[in-house]
Amino acid sequence: MSPVDLLVEIIKEHAPENIWIDSPLLGYRELGNTNRGAIGEEFVRRYLNEAGIDVSEKGNRSLETDMRITGIHFEVKTASLGANGTFQFNHIRLDKTYKYLLCLGICPDKLVFDMWRKGAVSEGDAGHLVRMAAGQSVTWKLTKKLADMKPIAELPVAIQKIADEISN
């Protein structure tokens, strides 16, 4: 066996399982993080618009929040499923003026979500927040199990429920 073939064999033994092989959403995994976030936001915008829910037009990256859904400010974070069955939602900021954090999970063959009030996120109700870098407390990451997320088909109903609660 050649040295290269030996190293290839060793790499295969140590590489995590690739759950994205033959996935129709593989293209998402191949994009950079900024593009992934923009795609997630645009998906939420179009998906909810198709469901008849009012969503603000796309703004620029310097806006305080990602979008307004039924007039409510939302921060949207997007992550893809890892081989360990979890999503890592990065760069969650608690210093921005949004009301809800909406996390969109991209799986190899489906989409999932969950969302929380910003206060519930800061109080740990969404899960344990971890600093993105040691010594800073501006951006956080949130890890969620696939089993704890909801099917994307439930998103319009969940949004409408929030809108109804706020308007009452």
Long-range contacts (C-beta under 8 A, 24 or more apart in sequence): 16-83, 16-84, 17-83, 18-83, 19-81, 19-83, 19-108, 20-80, 20-108, 23-108, 23-109, 24-108, 24-109, 25-106, 25-107, 25-108, 25-109, 26-108, 28-80, 28-106, 29-80, 29-106, 33-90, 36-78, 36-80, 37-76, 37-77, 37-78, 39-78, 40-76, 40-77, 40-78, 40-104, 40-106, 41-66, 41-67, 41-76, 41-78, 43-104, 43-111, 44-69, 44-76, 44-102, 44-104, 44-155, 47-152, 47-155, 47-156, 48-155, 48-156, 48-159, 51-155, 51-156, 52-156, 53-156, 53-159, 53-160, 64-96, 64-97, 64-98, 65-96, 65-97, 65-98, 66-98, 69-159, 69-163, 70-159, 70-160, 70-162, 70-163, 71-163, 72-99, 72-100, 72-162, 72-163, 72-166, 73-97, 73-98, 73-99, 73-100, 74-98, 74-99, 74-100, 74-101, 74-102, 74-115, 75-100, 75-101, 75-102, 75-118, 76-102, 76-103, 76-104, 77-101, 77-102, 77-103, 77-104, 77-142, 78-103, 78-104, 78-105, 78-106, 79-103, 79-104, 79-105, 79-106, 80-105, 80-106, 80-107, 81-105, 81-106, 81-107, 81-108, 81-146, 85-145, 85-146, 85-147, 86-143, 86-144, 86-145, 86-146, 87-143, 87-144, 87-146, 87-149, 88-141, 88-142, 88-143, 89-141, 89-142, 89-143, 89-144, 90-132, 90-139, 90-141, 91-132, 91-139, 91-140, 91-141, 92-121, 92-129, 92-139, 92-140, 92-141, 92-142, 93-138, 93-139, 93-140, 94-118, 94-121, 94-122, 94-140, 95-138, 100-162, 101-126, 103-142, 103-144, 103-149, 104-152, 105-144, 105-146, 105-149, 107-146, 110-151, 110-152, 111-152, 112-146, 112-149, 112-150, 112-151, 112-152, 113-149, 113-150, 113-152, 113-154, 113-155, 113-158, 114-144, 114-148, 114-149, 114-150, 115-158, 115-162
